[in-house]
Amino acid sequence: MRFKVTDMPLKKWLLQYIIALPIIFILLAGVQYLKGRELVYCLEFGASWSVISITVFALRRAYNYHKNVYCAVCNDLPKHNKAR
């Protein structure tokens, strides 16, 4: 069974990524700051790698959804949601 883009839970995913992005940014920038790097470098590093991380995760999640690959953590597939 194939899903259309309109079937994807985009609002749910967007909310999760909006929450995850600043958390990952703070974590990555904070680690660089604790390592003694300059503040500007820390902010650039945190911003770039948090966006890259979220993008890779989002693309993989959309691919898995499209290919109907079940993920217990994501719980996105409709047939698995109804069984619970």
N, C-alpha and C positions, 0 to 999 in steps of 0.2 A: 504494500500500500504506500503510495507516494503522497506527500503533503505539499500543498502550495505555500508560497510565502505568506499568504493571508491567514493560513492556519497556524502559523508559528505564534507562540505566546510572547510577542514582541514587547508588550507593556511590562510583563513580568521580568523579562531579561533586561530591559532598559533600566528599570528600577534597581535591579541587582548590580548592574554595572555602575550606575550613578553612586551607589553606596560603596562599592569596591574600589573605584578609582581613587578617591582621596585617601582611603586607608592604605592602599598600596603605595601611593605617592609619599605619604608621611613615613611609612616604614622604610622605603628605599632611600629617601632623602635623609632621614634620621640616621640610618646606618652609615651613609657616606660622611655625614657631619661628625659622627662619633669617631670615625676613622681619621679625622683631622683635615678633611678637605675644605676648600673655600666654600662659603655659603652659596655663591652663584653657581658653582659647579654642582653642589648638592641639589639645588632646585632644578637645574637643567637635567641632571641625571634622573631624579625622581619623576619629573614630568615626562621625559621621553620614555623611560622604561615602564612606567605605569601604563601609558597609552599603548605601547607595544604589547605588553602583557595582556591587557584587556582585549585588544584587537585579536590577538592569536586565540585567546580563549573563546571569544565570541564567534569567530569564524569556525573554529572546531566544533563548537556547540551547534551552530546552524548546520554544519555538514552532517554531524551525527543525527540531528533531527530529520534532515532531509533523507538520509539513508536509513532511517528507522532503527537506529542503534540505541538500545535502552541504556539509560544511565540512572542508577539508583539515587545518586545525589541530586541530579537535575530534576528528575521526575516530570519530564516534559511531554512524553508520548501519551496521547489520549487513551489508548487502550489500556495502558498500565495505570493511569489515573482513575479509571472507572472501577478497576478491580479492588481498589483500596477503600 
